[in-house]
Amino acid sequence: MSKGIRNIILACSLFSLVGCHSYAPAWQMRQAQLRTYEMYHARQRLSGELAQSQEMASQLALEKQQAEQSLAVANQRLQNLAQERTKLNDQVKHLLTTLPAPNNPLSGSANRRFEDLARRYPEFEFDPATGVSKFNGDLLFATGSDQIQPGGHRILKEFAQIMNSGDAKQFNILVVGHTDDQPVVKSATKARHETNWDLSAHRATAVVKSLSKTGLAEPRMGLAGYSKFQPKLPNTNDGARQQNRRVEIFILAPDAAIAGRDASTPR
C-alpha cells in the first residue's frame, strides 16, 4: 500500500473516531463561566437581603410590641390621672361647699348699698366677695393732682354714710393710693408730688380727709401709697393706665390691726 493511501485511511479513521462531537470555543466557555459567577453573587446578595429583611421584620415586631406596651402604660397613666383629677375636683367642690364664704365682713344690707353705689357710679367698683371698693383715679382726681373733684366728694360722702350706718359702723377701713407707670415730669406737679410715691400717698390722704369731713371717724381709718408697683393691669396703653390710677378702700374687721397696731391697744 502506498504512503498516500495510508494517509488517507488514517485521516478517515480519525474522523470516524471524532464523529459528530464538537468542542465549544474558548470565548463561549468564558461567557458561561461569567454568567455562572454573576448568578452565584446575585444569589448571595439576595440571600443577604433576605436575612436583613427577616432581621428588620423581627426588629419591627419587637418595636411594635414595645410600642404597644408603652401605649398601654400611657393609657393606664392617663386613666390614673383622670381618676386623680376627678378626686381633686370632688375635693374642690367639697371645700367650696364647706368652707366659709370669702372674707367680706359686711352684712347683706351693707353689700346691697355698696352694689347700688357701684351701679350709679360706673367708675366705682365694689367686690361683694371681699368687700373691697375701688375708685377710678379719674373719678376722684384730675391728672397729676391730689385735689378731689366735686363728683368725687359726692360719692365719698355716700360711702361714708354707708360706713356709718347699720353694722358697717363697727368696721375700719384702709385707704390705698395707686398710680400708673408714667413718671411725674411737669414742674407744677413735681413741686407738690416729687414722685409717684408722693402722689399715691397724697391721694390716699386726700380721701381720708374727705371721709373725715363727712363724718367717718379718723381712728377707723388708715392709709398707704403703693406708687406704680401694684398695677391692676399691665401699663401697655392709656386705657390700662387709667384703671391703674385708682384708690382702693379695704373694709377691715373691728379687731383688725392697721399698720401693725393692735386695735385693742390704747395709744
C-alpha positions in Angstrom: 0.0 0.0 0.0 1.4 3.3 -1.0 2.1 6.0 1.6 -0.5 8.4 0.2 -3.3 5.8 0.5 -2.2 5.1 4.2 -2.5 8.8 5.0 -6.0 8.9 3.5 -7.1 5.9 5.5 -5.6 7.4 8.8 -7.4 10.6 8.3 -10.7 8.8 7.7 -10.1 6.7 10.9 -9.5 9.8 13.0 -12.7 11.4 11.6 -14.7 8.3 12.4 -13.3 8.4 16.0 -14.3 12.0 16.5 -17.6 11.5 14.8 -20.1 14.4 15.2 -18.8 15.7 18.5 -17.6 19.4 18.5 -15.8 21.4 21.2 -17.1 24.9 22.3 -14.9 27.8 21.6 -12.9 29.3 24.5 -14.9 32.6 24.4 -18.2 30.8 24.9 -16.7 29.0 27.9 -15.6 32.3 29.4 -19.1 33.8 29.0 -20.7 30.7 30.6 -18.3 31.0 33.5 -19.0 34.7 33.8 -22.8 34.1 33.9 -22.3 31.4 36.5 -20.2 33.8 38.6 -22.8 36.6 38.3 -25.7 34.2 39.2 -23.7 33.0 42.2 -23.1 36.5 43.5 -26.7 37.6 42.8 -27.9 34.6 44.8 -25.5 35.6 47.6 -26.8 39.2 47.5 -30.4 38.1 47.6 -29.7 35.8 50.5 -28.1 38.7 52.4 -31.0 41.0 51.7 -33.4 38.3 52.7 -31.6 37.9 56.0 -31.6 41.6 56.6 -35.3 41.8 55.8 -36.0 39.0 58.2 -33.9 40.7 60.9 -35.7 44.1 60.2 -39.1 42.3 60.4 -38.1 40.8 63.8 -36.9 44.3 65.0 -40.1 45.9 63.8 -42.2 43.3 65.5 -40.2 43.8 68.7 -40.6 47.6 68.4 -44.3 47.2 67.8 -44.6 45.0 70.9 -42.7 47.6 72.9 -44.8 50.4 71.5 -48.0 48.6 72.4 -46.6 48.1 75.9 -45.7 51.8 76.1 -49.1 52.7 74.8 -50.8 50.5 77.4 -48.7 52.1 80.1 -49.5 55.6 78.8 -53.2 54.8 78.7 -53.1 53.5 82.2 -51.3 56.6 83.4 -53.9 58.8 81.6 -56.6 56.8 83.3 -54.9 57.2 86.7 -54.5 61.0 86.1 -58.2 61.3 85.1 -59.1 59.5 88.3 -56.9 61.8 90.3 -58.4 64.9 88.6 -61.9 63.6 89.4 -60.8 63.2 93.1 -59.4 66.7 93.1 -62.5 68.1 91.6 -64.6 66.4 94.2 -62.3 67.8 96.9 -62.6 71.3 95.5 -66.4 71.0 95.3 -66.4 69.8 98.9 -64.2 72.7 100.0 -66.4 75.2 98.2 -69.5 73.9 99.9 -68.0 73.5 103.4 -65.5 76.4 103.7 -66.8 79.8 104.9 -67.5 82.5 102.4 -64.7 84.8 101.3 -63.6 87.3 103.9 -66.2 90.1 103.4 -67.2 91.2 106.9 -70.1 93.4 105.7 -73.7 92.4 106.2 -76.0 91.7 103.2 -77.7 95.1 103.7 -74.3 97.0 103.5 -73.3 94.9 100.5 -76.5 95.8 98.7 -76.0 99.5 99.4 -72.4 99.4 98.0 -73.6 97.4 95.0 -76.2 100.1 94.4 -73.5 102.8 94.7 -71.4 100.9 92.0 -74.4 100.8 89.7 -74.9 104.6 89.9 -71.2 105.4 89.6 -69.7 103.2 86.8 -66.1 104.2 87.8 -66.6 102.9 91.3 -66.2 99.2 91.8 -67.3 97.0 94.7 -66.4 93.4 95.1 -69.1 91.7 97.2 -66.8 88.7 97.8 -64.1 90.6 99.6 -65.8 94.0 100.5 -63.0 95.9 98.6 -64.1 99.2 97.0 -62.1 100.7 94.1 -62.4 104.3 92.9 -61.0 105.0 89.5 -58.5 107.8 89.9 -60.1 109.9 87.2 -63.4 109.8 89.1 -61.7 111.5 92.1 -58.8 113.4 90.7 -57.6 115.3 87.7 -54.3 114.2 86.1 -51.3 114.7 88.4 -53.5 116.2 91.2 -54.5 115.2 94.7 -57.4 117.6 94.8 -60.6 115.7 94.9 -63.1 116.8 92.2 -66.8 117.7 93.1 -68.1 114.4 91.8 -65.6 112.6 93.9 -66.7 114.3 97.1 -70.3 113.3 96.4 -69.5 109.6 96.1 -67.2 109.7 99.1 -69.9 111.2 101.1 -72.3 108.4 100.2 -69.5 105.9 101.0 -69.1 107.4 104.5 -72.8 107.3 105.1 -72.9 103.6 104.4 -69.9 103.0 106.7 -71.7 105.0 109.4 -75.0 103.0 109.2 -76.1 99.6 110.5 -73.5 97.1 111.4 -71.0 98.7 108.9 -70.2 101.4 111.5 -68.2 98.9 113.6 -65.7 98.3 110.8 -62.4 100.1 110.0 -61.0 100.9 106.5 -57.6 101.1 104.9 -57.3 103.6 102.0 -54.6 102.8 99.4 -53.5 105.0 96.6 -52.0 103.8 93.3 -50.6 105.5 90.2 -49.7 104.4 86.7 -46.2 104.0 85.4 -45.8 107.5 84.0 -43.2 109.5 86.0 -44.0 112.9 87.4 -42.4 115.4 84.9 -44.4 118.6 84.9 -42.8 121.2 87.1 -46.0 122.3 88.7 -47.0 118.7 89.6 -43.4 117.9 90.7 -43.5 120.8 93.1 -46.3 119.2 95.0 -45.6 115.5 94.3 -42.0 114.8 93.6 -42.5 111.1 92.6 -45.4 108.7 92.2 -44.8 107.6 95.8 -45.8 111.0 96.9 -48.7 111.3 94.5 -50.2 107.9 95.6 -49.8 108.7 99.3 -51.2 112.3 98.9 -54.3 111.0 97.1 -54.9 108.4 99.8 -54.5 111.2 102.3 -57.0 113.4 100.5 -59.6 110.6 100.5 -59.1 110.1 104.2 -59.6 113.8 104.9 -62.7 113.9 102.7 -64.2 110.9 104.5 -63.3 112.5 107.8 -65.1 115.7 106.9 -68.2 113.8 106.0 -68.3 112.1 109.4 -66.2 109.0 109.3 -64.2 108.9 112.5 -60.4 109.2 111.9 -59.4 106.4 114.3 -61.3 104.0 112.0 -59.0 104.8 109.0 -55.5 104.1 107.8 -53.8 104.9 104.5 -51.0 103.7 102.3 -49.5 104.6 98.9 -48.0 102.0 96.5 -46.9 104.3 93.7 -46.9 102.3 90.4 -45.9 99.0 91.8 -49.3 97.3 92.2 -51.0 97.8 88.8 -54.4 96.4 88.2 -53.4 95.8 84.5 -50.1 95.9 82.6 -49.3 99.6 81.7 -49.4 98.9 78.0 -51.9 101.5 76.9 -53.9 104.6 78.0 -56.9 102.5 79.0 -54.9 100.3 81.3 -53.1 103.2 82.8 -56.5 104.9 83.5 -57.5 101.8 85.5 -54.2 101.7 87.3 -54.7 105.2 88.6 -57.1 104.3 91.4 -57.8 104.5 95.2 -58.8 101.3 96.9 -60.6 101.1 100.2 -60.4 97.8 102.2 -63.0 97.0 104.8 -61.4 95.7 108.0 -62.9 93.8 110.8 -63.2 95.8 114.1 -60.3 94.0 115.7 -58.0 94.1 112.7 -54.8 96.0 113.3 -54.0 98.9 111.0 -50.3 99.3 110.1 -49.3 96.7 112.8 -51.1 98.4 115.7 -53.4 96.2 117.7 -56.8 97.8 117.6 -57.4 96.9 121.3 -54.2 98.6 122.5 -54.6 102.3 123.6 -52.3 104.8 122.0 
